[in-house]
Amino acid sequence: MSRFNEGVPMVAIEHPLVDSLSMRQALGHFPTGVVVITSMHNDVPVGMTLQSFVSLSLDPPLILLSVARSSTTWPLIERSGRFVVNVLAQEQDLVARQFARSGTDKFAGVDAFHVNGLGGSVIAGGVAWIDCSVQDEFDGGDHIIVVARVLGLDCPSRNGEVLPPLVFHKSGFQTLAAPASPATQEKR
């Protein structure tokens, strides 16, 4: 028994069967950022869109990805052992859609560049990029949980302006409200 349950009687609560539709509907209320991970496979750039990306640890610096087992791109990235996470800016929804498609040239028309020493391409105009190496993988049901070590990162700005991220919420891309001005925050 967990220390959180000490002294509390266990009560069985009956739940209806949880199916994938109800799971999507409920978890769709949780907003996520959107990233494109890029890598090189046989000297050809590859990439894919993900929503399941989080910071895992600061020391050592680790991130976590969740990749669908059905992905045909992940095995290519996995074989290289290196990739770049591109955190997309709010106006990059078309880039997110393009990298989510299968069987197309995902880099066609995308302003992306490769920097020597990085594990993949950096997509211009993004909020941040994070260079990573695959450290471990775990079973996650219909997904693979990937733990990766952060090797380098940057948060480019546009003329000193912090870029708002692309957000996915309730089955669509959303924009964040502008932050309150310092004068408005002081009144609170």
Beta strands, then each sheet from edge to edge (+ up, - down):
strand 1: 32-33
strand 2: 35-41
strand 3: 44-50
strand 4: 53-57
strand 5: 62-68
strand 6: 82-87
strand 7: 112-114
strand 8: 121-123
strand 9: 128-140
strand 10: 143-154
strand 11: 167-169
strand 12: 172-174
sheet 1: 1+ 11- 12+
sheet 2: 3+ 2- 6+ 9- 10+ 5- 4+
sheet 3: 7+ 8-
end
